[in-house]
Amino acid sequence: MSRISVRGFAVASATAVTAVGSVVGVASGSTAQTNDDLEATAAGTTLLADIPAGQQAQVQTASLTQQAETMAIAADTSAKKDAEEAARKAAAETAIAKKKEAAEQAAKEAQAAKEAKERAEAEKAASRTKTASASASASDFAVQSSYTVAQVQAMARQMIPGDQFQCFSNIVQRESTWNYKAMNPSSGAYGLVQALPGTKMASAGADWQTNPATQIKWGLGYMNERYGSPCGAWSFWQANHWY
């Protein structure tokens, strides 16, 4: 069975309307066409009424199908465009969010670094204060030709902060057993805290070889400067057996 196009259907319908209008015109006397003219016009046109009923249904079905396909294609194209636009927006939002997150993280790290620096500076300042305090008290002791262990420990108790004395004592006990003239024959380390070389203690006083107060002063300053406190130095010593 042959299929009649939608366009043919539309042309046939328009022709039929024209033909009907011509007939109405003749009846009203507004058109001078003869019956022969009408018959000639009608003879060259295929009217919808002339198409069998079954084929009329096929024409209408084909028209509706084509319309549906056209609408589906248009809808699909629109949906793709919407999806692409949504994807672009999502990508842009994700990029902005990541950039914002990176900026916030950088700000947090900068703040943490600043706080750490401030703490370190505060600890150094406290350390310098402790050292200065010890320096002031070191000169309070009368110089003697020799000192007993008890005398040296008594000096240390007066020069070392109370909460730090035991840590300082632990280190000195293991380094020199409180002998201010102790010297390591292998390395040359000297004194209560076994300074290496012993001449380092000259920064605390010229009598570093014979005055335990000078050695205590230097040892406290060293521990504060390098480990934050004698207890910080003791923690390191326990892990490494040197400081």
N, C-alpha and C positions, 0 to 999 in steps of 0.2 A: 504494500500500500504506500503510495507516495505521500511525502510530508510537505505541507504547505507552510511557507515561511510566515513569520509574524508580520514582516513588511508587506507581503502579499495580502495578508488578512486586512491590514490597515488600508491599503490601496483599494481593495474591493469594497470595504465599508464606505470609504469616502465616495467612491464612484456610485455606489447604491444611493447614497444621500443626494448626490447631484442629480441622478436620474429621477429620483422621487420629486425633487424640487422642480425639475423641468415639467413633469406631468402636472404638478399642482399649478404651475404657471400657465400651461395650456388651458387648464380647466377654468382659470380665472380670466383668461383673455389677455394676459400681460405679455405673452410670448407667441410669435407667429409661426413657430415651428410646426411642421406637418407631421402627421403620423409616421411618414416615411423617415423623416429626420430622427425622430425618437427611436424608431426601430433600428436605424443605423447606429446610433449612439449606444443603445443597449446591446446591440450585437457585438460591439468591440469590447465590452466590459464584463468581467466575471463578478457577479454579485455574491455577497455572503449567502443570500437566499438560494443561489444556484448551487452552492457547495453542499454535498450530502451531509446529513446531520452528524454522522460519525466523524467525518473529516473536520467539521466545525469544532468538535470537542478536542480533536488533535491540535488544531491551530491554537485554541485557547490554552491548552495544556502546555504547548511549546512556548507560548508567550510568557505564561506564569513561571515556567522553569527557567527561562532566560533571565527574567527579572530577579528571580531568587538567587541565581548564580551571580548576577551582577552585584546584588546587595551583599552576598556573602564575600565576594572578592573585596568589595569596598570596606566591609567590616573587618576583614582579615588585615587589610593594609592599615586601617586605622588602629587596630589592636597592636600591630607591630610597631607603629610609630609611638604609640603610648608606652609600650614596653621599653623601647629604646630610650625614650625621654626619661622614664622612671629610673632606668639603669644609670643614665648620665647623672641624674640628680643624686641617686644613692652614692655613686662613686665620688661625687663632689663633696657630699656631706661626710663621707668616710674620711676623705683626705683632710677636710677641715678639722674633724674630730681628732685625727691622729696628730695633726700639727699642734692643736691645742694641748693635747695630752703630753706631747714632747716638750712643749714650752713649760708646762706646769712641772714636769719632772725635772727639767733643767733648773727651774727656779728653786725647787725643793733641795736639789743637790747643792746649789750655790748657797742656800741658806744654811744647810748642814755644814758645808765647808767653812762658812763664816763663823758659825757657832763653835766648831772645833778649833779654829784658829784663836778665837777669843778665849776659849778654855785653856789652850796651851799657853797663851800669853799670861793669863791669870795665874796659872801654875808656876810659870817662870818667875813672875813677880813675887809670888809667895815664897818660892825657893830663894830668891835673892834677899827677901826680907829675913828668912831664917838664917841665911849665911851671914848677913850683916849683924844679926843679933848674936850669933856665935862669935863673930870677930870681936865684938865689943866685950864679951865675957872672957875671951881667951887671955886678955891682958890682966885679968883680975887675980891670976894665980902667980904666987911668988916663984921665981926661978930657983930650982934646986939643982944640986949636982947629980942626984939620982932620985928615982921615984919607985915606990912599991906598986904592985898590981892594984892593991886596994886604993891607993892614992890616985892612980890613973883612972880607975873606974869611977871614983868620986868626982873627978874633973868632968868625965864624960856625962855623968848624971846631971851636972849643973849646966852643961853646954848643949846637950841633946834634948829636944822636946820630949816630955814624959811619955807620950804615946808612940814615940819612935825609938826610945832607948833600947828596948829589948831587941829590936831588929838590928840596930847598930851593933849591939853587944854580940849577937849571934855571928855576924860577919867577922868582927875583930877576933872573937874567940877562935874561929876556924882559920883565920889568916895569920895570926901572930900569937895567939894565947895571951893577949894583952901585954906583949913585950914590945915596948916602944923602940928598942934597938934591934929588933929581929930583922935579918937580912937573908934573902933567898940566894944561895951561892950560885944557882944556875941562871936565874934571870936578872938578879940584882935588885929585885923589888925590896922595898925598905919600909920599916916602921909598923905601927899598929894596923894600918889599913893596907899595907903592902903596896904602896904607890910604885908604879913602874914607868919611868925610873923614879927613884926617890927624890931626885932634884925637883920634880914637879911641885913638891910641897913648899918650895922656897917662895912660891906666890903667897903663902899664908904667913911666912916669917922666916927670917934668916937662920933661926935656931931650930929648924925642922928636924935636925938629926938628934937633938938632945932634949927637946921640949915636947912632951906628949900633948900639951894643950894646943900647940901649933899643929901637930899631926891630926888631932881630933877636929880642929877647925877646918883644915883642908879636906879631911875625909868626909865631913858633913856636907861641905860645899859641893864636893864631887858627886856624892850620892843624890843630893837635891837637884843638881844640874842635869845629871844624866838619867836618873830614874824617877825623879819627882820627890823622892823621900828615901830615908834609910829602909823603910819597909818595902818600897818598890825595888830597891837594890837587893834586899834579902830574897824577895820572890824570884828575881832573876838568878841570884846565886844558887838557890835551891834547884833550879832547873838546869843550870849549866856548870855549877861548882867553880865559877869565877864571876867577876863583875867588872 
